[in-house]
């Protein structure tokens, strides 16, 4: 189960989706990127490799 604030969710198709902030627009809105994994830990590991 995802923890609060990690932005990792279980999709209806069974994959885990990790969301991260790609950039911030001039008007203050965020552009998000998405990473997918078969398991929660795989999605979390892929997300951590970005930073």
Beta strands, then each sheet from edge to edge (+ up, - down):
strand 1: 8-10
strand 2: 16-24
strand 3: 30-37
sheet 1: 1+ 2- 3+
end
